[in-house]
Amino acid sequence: MRVLVVEDEPKMAAAIRRVLTAERHAVDVADDGVGALALASDRDYDVIVLDRMLPDLDGLEVLRLLRSRGVSTPVLMLTALGALDHRVSGLDAGADDYLAKPFAFAELLARLRALARRSPELTEEQLNAGDIQLDPVRHRVTVGEAAEDLSAREYALLGYLIRQEGHVVTRQQILDAVWGAEPDVYSNVVDLYVHYLRRKLEILGRRDALRTVRGVGYALSMTIETSSVAG
């Protein structure tokens, strides 16, 4: 796995590099936002570890710029700011996961492995449900000429829902398909990411396509058979 670490604290950056290198990962390190943007735009990475508080551009701005440039690499954001609103703002900016400092390196490694797992089918196949199309190259959802960028997790979630179009899927089915065997993942994370996805579909005029079936789960379809639960 090739990892970009963006961290301005030399001791922390060195420790992360040492741990990742010991696991036989290739590691590049940037100590500011400008350097991070240059590396991430020029090279392909499996995962980016991004500190939120940087000396020039902060981590949120770096993340927004990366997503606006079409860089869809999964991003794990690190921060000493562990409050819920800080986590939410990081996820809203395009982060795929959030880890508060201080953290155990075993957890960092587990989260990076989880983010690096991508479905080959989703990354190559063009998927659509009606006029909602999933762009596998830019990791965007498009409706006509309009488009919204997706984080890696949003992309995987929408891909799964499109594959199950017209069927109601439970939160557990979504967890199994999108989050797999990740530790410490609870069903309410599904609700959170459905909220993110629904907000982007709303911008594209298709909010109603992603519906909640009370007491069961979710479905992506203009017409839903509520008695049908995907197996």
C-alpha positions as CSV (number, residue, x, y, z in Angstrom):
1,M,0.0,0.0,0.0
2,R,1.3,3.5,-0.9
3,V,0.4,6.1,1.8
4,L,0.8,9.9,1.9
5,V,1.2,11.2,5.4
6,V,0.5,14.9,5.8
7,E,1.7,15.9,9.3
8,D,3.6,19.0,10.4
9,E,4.8,17.7,13.8
10,P,8.1,16.0,13.0
11,K,8.0,13.4,15.8
12,M,4.5,12.4,14.9
13,A,5.3,12.2,11.2
14,A,8.4,10.1,11.9
15,A,6.5,7.8,14.2
16,I,3.7,7.2,11.6
17,R,6.3,6.7,8.8
18,R,8.2,4.2,11.0
19,V,5.1,2.2,11.8
20,L,3.9,2.1,8.2
21,T,7.3,1.2,6.9
22,A,7.5,-1.6,9.4
23,E,4.3,-3.0,7.8
24,R,6.0,-2.8,4.4
25,H,4.0,0.1,3.1
26,A,5.5,2.8,0.9
27,V,5.3,6.2,2.6
28,D,5.7,9.8,1.4
29,V,5.5,12.6,4.0
30,A,4.4,16.2,3.5
31,D,4.7,18.7,6.3
32,D,2.3,21.4,4.9
33,G,-0.8,21.7,2.8
34,V,1.0,23.0,-0.3
35,G,3.3,20.0,-0.4
36,A,0.4,17.7,0.2
37,L,-1.5,19.1,-2.8
38,A,1.6,18.8,-5.0
39,L,2.2,15.1,-4.1
40,A,-1.4,14.0,-4.1
41,S,-2.0,15.6,-7.5
42,D,1.1,14.1,-9.0
43,R,1.2,10.6,-7.6
44,D,-1.3,7.8,-7.0
45,Y,-1.9,6.8,-3.4
46,D,-4.0,4.1,-1.8
47,V,-4.7,6.2,1.3
48,I,-3.9,9.7,2.6
49,V,-3.4,10.4,6.3
50,L,-4.2,14.1,6.7
51,D,-3.6,16.2,9.8
52,R,-6.3,18.8,10.3
53,M,-4.2,21.5,11.7
54,L,-1.4,22.5,9.3
55,P,0.8,25.7,9.2
56,D,-0.4,27.0,5.8
57,L,-3.6,25.6,4.4
58,D,-5.5,23.7,7.1
59,G,-6.5,20.1,6.5
60,L,-10.1,20.9,5.6
61,E,-9.0,23.3,2.9
62,V,-6.5,20.7,1.5
63,L,-9.2,18.1,1.5
64,R,-11.7,20.4,-0.3
65,L,-9.1,21.3,-2.9
66,L,-8.1,17.6,-3.5
67,R,-11.8,16.7,-4.0
68,S,-12.3,19.6,-6.4
69,R,-9.4,18.4,-8.4
70,G,-10.9,15.0,-8.8
71,V,-8.6,13.2,-6.3
72,S,-10.8,10.5,-4.9
73,T,-8.1,8.8,-2.7
74,P,-9.6,7.7,0.6
75,V,-8.6,10.2,3.4
76,L,-8.1,9.5,7.1
77,M,-8.1,12.8,8.9
78,L,-6.1,13.1,12.1
79,T,-6.8,15.8,14.7
80,A,-6.5,16.8,18.3
81,L,-10.0,18.2,17.9
82,G,-12.2,15.3,18.8
83,A,-15.6,17.0,19.3
84,L,-18.5,15.8,17.2
85,D,-18.9,19.0,15.2
86,H,-15.2,18.8,14.2
87,R,-15.6,15.2,13.1
88,V,-18.7,16.1,11.1
89,S,-17.1,19.1,9.4
90,G,-14.2,16.8,8.4
91,L,-16.5,14.2,6.9
92,D,-18.5,16.9,5.2
93,A,-15.3,18.2,3.5
94,G,-14.7,14.8,2.0
95,A,-12.9,12.8,4.6
96,D,-13.6,9.0,4.7
97,D,-12.7,8.5,8.3
98,Y,-11.6,10.4,11.3
99,L,-9.1,9.5,14.1
100,A,-8.6,11.7,17.1
101,K,-5.2,12.2,18.7
102,P,-3.8,10.6,20.7
103,F,-4.5,7.2,19.1
104,A,-3.1,3.7,19.1
105,F,-1.0,2.8,16.1
106,A,-2.9,-0.6,15.9
107,E,-6.1,1.3,15.3
108,L,-4.5,3.6,12.7
109,L,-3.3,0.5,10.8
110,A,-6.7,-1.1,11.0
111,R,-8.5,2.0,9.7
112,L,-6.0,2.4,6.9
113,R,-6.5,-1.3,5.9
114,A,-10.2,-0.7,5.9
115,L,-10.0,2.4,3.7
116,A,-7.7,0.7,1.3
117,R,-10.2,-2.0,0.6
118,R,-11.9,-1.1,-2.6
119,S,-14.3,-3.2,-4.7
120,P,-12.8,-3.8,-8.1
121,E,-16.3,-4.0,-9.6
122,L,-17.2,-0.6,-8.3
123,T,-14.1,1.1,-9.5
124,E,-14.4,-0.1,-13.0
125,E,-18.1,-0.5,-13.8
126,Q,-20.5,2.3,-14.9
127,L,-23.6,2.1,-12.7
128,N,-26.9,3.9,-13.0
129,A,-30.4,4.0,-11.6
130,G,-32.6,6.0,-14.0
131,D,-30.9,9.2,-14.7
132,I,-28.6,8.9,-11.6
133,Q,-25.2,7.8,-12.8
134,L,-22.1,6.8,-10.9
135,D,-18.9,8.0,-12.5
136,P,-16.2,5.4,-11.8
137,V,-13.3,7.6,-13.0
138,R,-14.0,10.8,-11.1
139,H,-16.0,9.2,-8.2
140,R,-19.0,11.5,-8.9
141,V,-22.7,11.1,-9.0
142,T,-24.2,12.8,-12.1
143,V,-27.7,13.7,-13.1
144,G,-27.8,15.1,-16.6
145,E,-25.0,17.7,-16.8
146,A,-24.9,18.3,-13.0
147,A,-22.4,16.4,-10.8
148,E,-21.4,16.1,-7.1
149,D,-18.1,14.6,-5.9
150,L,-18.3,11.6,-3.6
151,S,-16.0,10.4,-0.8
152,A,-14.8,6.8,-1.2
153,R,-17.4,5.6,1.3
154,E,-20.3,7.6,-0.3
155,Y,-19.2,6.1,-3.6
156,A,-19.3,2.6,-2.3
157,L,-22.6,3.2,-0.6
158,L,-24.3,4.6,-3.7
159,G,-22.8,1.8,-5.8
160,Y,-24.3,-0.8,-3.5
161,L,-27.7,0.9,-3.5
162,I,-27.7,1.2,-7.3
163,R,-27.0,-2.6,-7.5
164,Q,-29.9,-3.2,-5.2
165,E,-32.2,-0.7,-7.1
166,G,-35.9,-1.3,-6.2
167,H,-35.1,-3.4,-3.2
168,V,-35.1,-2.4,0.4
169,V,-31.8,-3.2,2.2
170,T,-31.3,-3.3,5.9
171,R,-28.7,-1.3,7.8
172,Q,-26.9,-4.6,8.5
173,Q,-26.8,-5.5,4.8
174,I,-25.3,-2.1,4.1
175,L,-22.7,-2.5,6.8
176,D,-21.7,-5.9,5.5
177,A,-21.4,-4.7,1.9
178,V,-19.8,-1.3,2.4
179,W,-17.9,-1.5,5.7
180,G,-17.2,-5.2,5.7
181,A,-15.4,-6.6,8.7
182,E,-14.2,-3.2,10.1
183,P,-14.1,-3.2,13.9
184,D,-16.1,-0.7,16.0
185,V,-18.6,0.2,13.3
186,Y,-22.2,0.7,14.4
187,S,-25.4,0.8,12.4
188,N,-25.9,4.5,13.0
189,V,-22.9,5.2,10.7
190,V,-25.2,4.0,7.9
191,D,-27.7,6.7,8.8
192,L,-25.0,9.3,8.8
193,Y,-23.7,8.4,5.3
194,V,-27.2,8.1,3.9
195,H,-27.7,11.6,5.2
196,Y,-24.5,12.8,3.3
197,L,-25.6,11.0,0.2
198,R,-29.2,12.3,0.3
199,R,-27.9,15.8,0.7
200,K,-25.9,15.5,-2.5
201,L,-28.7,13.9,-4.4
202,E,-30.9,16.8,-3.2
203,I,-28.5,19.3,-4.9
204,L,-29.0,17.2,-8.1
205,G,-32.8,17.3,-7.7
206,R,-33.1,13.6,-6.8
207,R,-33.4,13.5,-3.0
208,D,-36.6,11.5,-3.1
209,A,-34.8,8.7,-5.0
210,L,-33.2,7.6,-1.8
211,R,-36.0,6.6,0.6
212,T,-36.2,5.4,4.1
213,V,-38.5,2.4,4.7
214,R,-39.4,2.8,8.4
215,G,-38.3,-0.1,10.5
216,V,-36.6,-1.9,7.7
217,G,-33.8,0.2,5.9
218,Y,-33.2,2.1,2.7
219,A,-33.9,1.8,-1.0
220,L,-32.8,3.6,-4.1
221,S,-35.7,3.7,-6.6
222,M,-38.4,5.9,-7.9
223,T,-40.8,3.1,-7.1
224,I,-40.1,0.9,-4.1
225,E,-41.5,-2.5,-3.3
226,T,-41.5,-2.3,0.5
227,S,-42.1,-6.0,0.9
228,S,-38.9,-6.9,-0.9
229,V,-35.8,-7.1,1.2
230,A,-32.5,-7.8,-0.7
231,G,-30.8,-11.0,0.3
